[in-house]
Amino acid sequence: MSLWELFVIAVGLSMDAFAVSICKGLATGKVRLGHAVTAGVYFGGFQGLMPLIGYLLGVRFQSMITAFDHWIAFVLLGIIGINMIRESREEAETMDCDFSFRAMLPLAVATSIDALAVGVSFAFLQVEIVPAVCFIGAVTFTLSAIGVKAGSVLGAKNQSRAELVGGIVLIAMGTKILLEHLGFLG
């Protein structure tokens, strides 16, 4: 997997966290550096941790499913992408300005569940997992920190767009993996 492909996946995965960060920034009003760093650490940390867990699970079962691993990657990325697109059409949730452990932990876990499935896909694609999860975590950290500030400036109108773009990106990556395996892309 190329660095560009990994970047596209990282951006796609981070869109949920980015959208939640925008809402946090909107609810907070006057954003301080600590708010942006807190969101970045929670969201970036979990977006890095979940693919690692998924990868470890995928490697464990890889020998049993190598014949159709490309289909698994395609289906998982497709389902995640479709779910993100569906969520982009729903009413935005209201968000409070609490950045405590109790408030941030459930948000970080909820926004990173899709990264667990991507980690399973990485096991089948023979991705070097440590650099990949560090990169995903760093991209998500950056976008989440920017999202908190953007939320205080721009408002919630861009939340659904972020989720829509993230979903489309993940579906496109899953389709690319399948088409490459089937020989349609070189």
Rosetta blueprint (number, residue, H / E / L):
1 M L
2 S L
3 L H
4 W H
5 E H
6 L H
7 F H
8 V H
9 I H
10 A H
11 V H
12 G H
13 L H
14 S H
15 M H
16 D H
17 A H
18 F H
19 A H
20 V H
21 S H
22 I H
23 C H
24 K H
25 G H
26 L H
27 A H
28 T H
29 G L
30 K L
31 V L
32 R L
33 L H
34 G H
35 H H
36 A H
37 V H
38 T H
39 A H
40 G H
41 V H
42 Y H
43 F H
44 G H
45 G H
46 F H
47 Q H
48 G H
49 L H
50 M H
51 P H
52 L H
53 I H
54 G H
55 Y H
56 L H
57 L H
58 G H
59 V H
60 R H
61 F H
62 Q H
63 S H
64 M H
65 I H
66 T H
67 A H
68 F H
69 D H
70 H H
71 W H
72 I H
73 A H
74 F H
75 V H
76 L H
77 L H
78 G H
79 I H
80 I H
81 G H
82 I H
83 N H
84 M H
85 I H
86 R H
87 E H
88 S H
89 R H
90 E L
91 E L
92 A L
93 E L
94 T L
95 M L
96 D L
97 C L
98 D L
99 F L
100 S L
101 F H
102 R H
103 A H
104 M H
105 L H
106 P H
107 L H
108 A H
109 V H
110 A H
111 T H
112 S H
113 I H
114 D H
115 A H
116 L H
117 A H
118 V H
119 G H
120 V H
121 S H
122 F H
123 A H
124 F H
125 L H
126 Q L
127 V L
128 E L
129 I H
130 V H
131 P H
132 A H
133 V H
134 C H
135 F H
136 I H
137 G H
138 A H
139 V H
140 T H
141 F H
142 T H
143 L H
144 S H
145 A H
146 I H
147 G H
148 V H
149 K H
150 A H
151 G H
152 S H
153 V H
154 L H
155 G L
156 A H
157 K H
158 N H
159 Q H
160 S H
161 R H
162 A H
163 E H
164 L H
165 V H
166 G H
167 G H
168 I H
169 V H
170 L H
171 I H
172 A H
173 M H
174 G H
175 T H
176 K H
177 I H
178 L H
179 L H
180 E H
181 H H
182 L L
183 G L
184 F L
185 L L
186 G L
